[in-house]
Amino acid sequence: MAPSPPPADPLFLSFQLALAGRYSIDREIGRGGMGIVYLAREVHLDRPVAIKLLPPDRASQPSLRQRFLREARLAAKLSHPNIIPIHAVEDTGGFVFYVMAFVDGETLAHRVRTRGPLPGAEAARVLREVAWALAHAHQQGLVHRDVKPDNILLEAGTGRVLVADFGIAAAAGDSGPDGITGTPEFMSPEQALGAPVDQRSDLYGLGASAFYALSGRYPFEGQSATEVLAKQVTEPPPSLASLGLIVPRKLAALVDRCLAKAPDHRPASAQALAEQLGVALEQRRELPAALRAFVKRSARLNGVGTLATAPLVLSGSISVAAVFGAVAGYVTFFGGLAAVPLAYFVGAARRLLRLGFTHQDLGPAFQGEMEQTREELAVERRRSHPAWLASGLRIAAKAAGAVSGSALLVGLVIDVGDFFLVPLVGLAGGVAVFTTIGFVALEQRHRDVDTAFWSRMWMGRIGKLVFALARKLPGGRAVQSAMTHRATELSLGMAAEHLYESLPKETRQAIPGLPTVLHRLQDDAQALRSRYDELQDVLADVGDAAASAEYSDLRAARDVVHAKLGDAVGALETIRLNLLRLHAGSATVEGLTTHLGLAAEVSEDVERLIAAHEEVERTLKFPRLEASTPV
């Protein structure tokens, strides 16, 4: 902190004189309705602090003096990593003030004013950390009452978000002795009316702050505070979507809910809002790799094999037609076009079932893919095409397709000669293909037509049929119901990784090996799950004989695998819980490091077990042979 010449402000000089030997004031850094904030250094601990002083003209009023001290002491009770801590509350030498930690950074308001609105993902992260802070305060029975961008600080270097100035906070349900308090642009309707408020009033303020952070403007603006308050009470807020902003749909919906006029229509609590913001932060990469690969590749017919299918089927149908006639050729052609993709899809579904997923897992995966593509298309800001062009192409494609199909049907029923039929089918079919391609290309510029089509196909009757067929194939049975950890390790790993990534940079650097341990535990759990299924299948195949002494070793091996699976999943759960405690400020990096060491030992035990079972796996086939051999 660089020294500066002493200001000529008499208040500054007299206040510094009263604090001499304890605090060295550097300069004034802000003023608010209830105080003046100075940057200072605490002499004995040699650390920068911020001091908020109640101006003497207000301190001379007993009611304001007591209110300031009361609110400062209430705020001093809060201990949370996303709330600026208060070190001391004092009434000394005629000065009433409190000392809080100094945050090297900027306010959210300054960030938006200088660099524009926040991207959706960054805004969701900031809002979630504010929601965590509010949730902690609400658990202590406190309502902030002035949640706004000027009271949200962004720490430089770490990116940590801290909530400041619980200066008008009071016990929940207490409207305060002087009536309405707060900032008009961020004040809830019930607060503007002077009615009793609860934690949901803070959620409205957070929603208004989110609106500002994402758009750079207030939800309601006016020439005076009275006009703004009147709009807060009477007018519906504009939705972010109506402003044409590029905001993730889930995040925009949460902001709209927070800005609901009726408190009952807002999120139930700050903790619930934080959890919902966490969902809004989910990225496609957080999906299990198997689901990502399925949605992007396996679920679609867009590879080299697809391009080769039609020519090969056509060649085969021509050969069949030459021997057995035209009808057989048509049947072969259309049957092949249906059978080849069906076989491919059944194989893809079977592989997904073997990994422990079900048909129901596809819905969120496709939805996440379409959501990400929607945001990418919005960022590109492509120019729109005339509506008549897409409409004309769609009509032309339908008409040409109808002509081509009708001609084929006529050719099957009536012998009209190739001289007339072939050119007509070729021309109409060509027009249908090219107009369809043109229409889809135009639509793809504005929405993900491809993913939407495959999503409807897989989530509809065809997809259900494909998975039903895949389950009937050898090795395609669904995961046993006794297997209670089907996707738990994936969910826990994803949640823990997300919590790790949302930690401040310095904290992540202190535990750099955590992602590696998470990935090892996930891989180990999946390997154990696969091993458990194999052992369970062997025992299921032999039926009642599985309970005999002959298969006791096999049952014991299965039970050991299941127990180790529980250990691996339990280690993942422990890491996740410790990360949650670290976020809440109730755990330390050292404690988490200890648990990481224990988790690594669990992973090593699992890997040794898997290696030892490689030999056992080769011997598991013998009981099947013995069971089918007559004695």
C-alpha positions, 0 to 999 in steps of 0.5 A: 500500500503506497503512502499518500499525503494526508488529506485536508479533510478534518474528519479524516485527521480527527479520525486518524488521531483517534486511531493512532497507534492501532490503525494507519489510515491511507485514504477514503475508498467509498461512501454509502448511506450509512457510512464512510469506508477508509483503506487502512493498515492494522499496525500490530498485525501489519495487514490491510483492512477496511474501516467503515465509519458512521459519520459523526452527525449521524453518530450523534443520533442515538437511534442511528448509533445503536442501529449501526452498532447492532447491524455491525455486530450481527454481520460480525457473527457471519463466518463464510468464505464468501462473506467479508469478515468483520474483525472489530466493532468499536465505539471509541472517542466519539467515533463509531466504526467497524473494521473488516478485511480488505479485499483487493479487487473490484465490485461487480458493478465496476466490472460491468461498467468497465468491461461490459456484461459477464458471460453466462458461465462466469455470471452463474459462478458469481451468482452461485457464490453470492447465493452460498453467502446469503444461504449462510446468513439466512441460516443465522436468521439474517436478511441482507436487504441490500443485495446489489452489484456494488456490494458484491466484490470480485477478488483479484487473482483468485476470482473469489466472490465476497458479499459486503455491507450487511449494513442494513441487515436485520433479524428476519421479519424485522422491517427496521425502525426507520421504514423502507431501506435498500437501493430502489433498483434492486429492492423487492416489491414487498420491501418497497411497500415497507412490508415484512421481508424474509430471505426471498427478498434477498433473492429478488435483489440477487435476481436484479443483480444478475439481470444487471450483470448479464445485460448491463442495465437495470430491470427497472429504470426511472427519473427518480427513486419513487418512479423506480419503486413504483415500477418494482411494485406494479410492472412485470420485469423484462425477461433476458430472452426478450432483450435478445441477449446471449444467455443460457436458457437455464440461467435466464429462467432462474433470473426470471424466477428470482424477479417474480413479484410474488415471493412464493414464486421465487426459489424456496431458498438461497441454498436451493438457488445455488444448487439450481445455478450449479445445474445451469453451470453444467457443461457437455464435457461433464457428461460421462464420456460414453454418453458424449460419444453416443450423442455425438457419433454413435447415435447418428448415421453420418460416418463413412459406413453410412455413405457406403451403405446405400451404394452397397444395398443398391448393388445387392438389390440390382443383383437380386432383381436380375435373378428374382425380378423387380419386386424382389429387388425393391424389397431387397433395396428398401429392406436393406436400407432399414436393416443395416441402420437398425443393426448398427443402432442395436449394436450401439445401444448394446455397448451403452447398456454394457457400460451401465447406462439405460435408455432414460440416460439419453434424454439429458445427454441430448438436451445438453448437446442441443443447449450447447449448440444453441448457445454456439449458434447464437454467438455466431450471429448469422444473418437470417434468411427470408422466411419465404425461401425456407417455406418454398424449399420445404414445399418443393421438397414435399411435392417432389418427394410425392411425385417420386414416390408415386412414380415408384408405386405406379412402376410396381403395379403397372408396367409403363416402361422404363423410358417414362418411369426412370427419368421421372423418378430420377428428376423428381427424386433429385429435386426432392433431395436437393431442396431438402438439403437446402431447407435443412441447411437454412434451418441448421443456421438457426437451430440444431436440426440434426441433434433435434432429429436424432433426439426425437428418434432415440427418445421415441418408439424407435429408440425404445425398440432398439434398446429392447432388442439390444437387451435381448442380445447376449451380453446386452442385459441391463445392469443387475438391480442389485448393483446399486452404484450403476452411475453413482461414481460418475455423478460423484466424480462429475460433482467433485470435479466441478467443485474443484474447478470452482475453487480459487486458483491458489486453493486448486494449486495446493491440491493439484493431484485431486483430479487424477485421484478422481479419474482413477477412482471413477475408472476403478469403480467402472472396472469393478462394476463390469467385473461384478456383472460378469461374476453375477452373470456366471452365477445366474447362468448356473441357476440354483447350483450357484448356492452350492459349495462348488461355487463358494469361491465364485460367490466370495469373489463376487462379494469382494468385488462388490465390497471394493466397489463400495469402497471406491464409491465411498472414497469419491463421496468423501472427496465430494463432501470435503470439497463442499466443506472447503467451499463452506469454510468448515474444512481445510486443505490439509484435511482434504489432502489427508483424505486424498491420500486415503482415497489413493490407497483405496484406488491402489487396492482396487487395482491390485484386486483387478490384476489378481482377478485377471487369472480368476477371470480365465478360470470362470468359464470352467464351472459353466462347462462342468455344469453342462457335462453329464456325470 
